């Protein structure tokens, strides 16, 4: 029996060691960056409105400001270069500020939204929080109760509303 247990433990360790996590590619950035909506190109005010206030603000020796957010996926940063947000740590070379992208700074009116990415977090308030109320699968249809800035208040079938960021969903109706 001891040998069987050791073989099972070895198999589990092998499975855990074989998990391959890939970083987002520069060609097609994902909608969310490990718990944060894509706010590339946003101003600091737009980020505050869209994501909420950071837990910590730091300024590096090179003048890059970083905002720390505690998300369900761990601590995540948004960096500001020349007054615009970027989701990845800027290189030491002086690059131009990221181009403003058409993003979702304000949730449009909608009756139903469809989740775009797998494992999308929904929150108890319209801001990124350390804990998610739930994680939703891609393609999940959600009835919209109201909008709150860049967030949709949606019904998950319970009494209270849950909030999903407008960059994580597609308006269906």
N, C-alpha and C positions, 0 to 999 in steps of 0.2 A: 504494500500500500504506500509506503514511504517513497518508493521509486516512482510510482504512478503520480504522486503529488509533485515530485521534483520534475518529472517530464512535463506536467501541465504548467507549472510555474515557468519552466524554460520556454515553453511555447508562447505563453502570455508575454514574457519579456521580449521574445522575438517579434511578436505582433506590435508591441509598443515601439520597439526600435525601428520598425519598418514604415512607420507613418511618415509621409513626406509632405511637409508644409512648404508651399511655394509662395514667394513674395509677389506682390502685384507687378505686372509688367508695365513698362513705360508706354507701350503702344495702346493698350486698352485699359485705362485705370478702372478699377471696380467702383461700383456705386458707393459702397461703404468701405472704410478702412478700419477693419477690426473694431467695430462698435461705434465709429464716427461717420456721419454723412460726409460726402465729398463737398468740401467748401473751398476748393482750389480757386483762387482768384478773388475771393470775398475780402471785403475790408474788415477790420476788427469789429466794427459795429454790426455788420451783417452776420459775422460769426456769432457774436453775443446773442443776436436776435434768433438766429437759426439753431444754434447748439446750446446756448446758455453760458453762464459764467464759468471760467476755468477754476480748478481747484488751486493751482499754483501758476504764477507768471514768472518767467525767468528771462533775463537778457544776457546773451553770451558776450564774450570779449570782442567778437566780430560785429556785434550790434544786431544779431538775429534774435528776435523775441520769440519765445516758445510758450505756449499755453498747455498746461497739463490737464487732462480730463480723466477721471476715474470711470472707466466703462466696465460693463460686465465681462469684456474680453481682456481686462487689465488696464494699466495706465497707458494712455495714448497722448500724443502731442500733435498740436497744430503749430506750424512755424510761420512767422511773418517776415517777408523780405520786401523792402520798399513799400510797406503798407498793404501788402496783399498776402493772403493765406496760401500755404502750400502744405500738402500732407506728408511730404518726405523731407528729411533733414537736408537743407541746402548744402552743396559742396563748398569747399573753401574758395573755389573760383568765383569771381563776381559775375553771377548770371543776372540777366534782366529779370524783372519781376514777372511772375507767371501771368499769362494772359487771362483776362477775365473770361470765364466760360459761362455759357448760359446755364444757370443753375436754378435751384429752387430756393429762393429767398422768401417766398410767400406761397403758401399752399393755395391753389385755386379752389373755387367752389366745386364740389363733387358730391355724388350720392354714394358711389362705390369706388374703391381703389383696389388694385391688384398688387401684391407683393412681388418685387422684382428679383431679389436675391435670396438664396437659401439661408436659413439661420438668422433672419432679420430680427433685431431686438425691438420690442415695444415697451414703453415706459409708463409709469404711473403719473408722470407729469410731463409737460411739453419741454423737456430738456434732457440731455444725456445724463444718465445717472449711473452710479456704480452697479446697481442691480436692475435687471430687466424683469418686467412682469411676465413675459413669455418670449419665446423665439418662434418665428413663423416660417413656414416653407414657402419657396418661390411658387407663385401662382395662386396663393391664398387670396380669396376675395373678402374684403372687409367693408361693412356698411359704415359710412361716414356720419358721425353725429354733428360735428361742427369743425371749424378750423381754428387754429390758434397760432398765428404767425406762420412759421414754416412747418407746422405740425398739423396732422389730421388727428382729431379725437375720433377713435373708432370703437365699435362695439365688438367685444370678444365673446358675447353671449352672457355676460354677467351684468351686475347692477352698475358698476362704475365704468367710466371710459378709460381706454388705454390710448397712448399716443405713439404714432409712427411718423418719422420724418418724411417730408414730401419727396426727398431724393431717393427714398427706399421703395416707392410705390409708383404705379402708373394709374392715371385716372381712367376708369372704365366708363362711368356715366356721370 
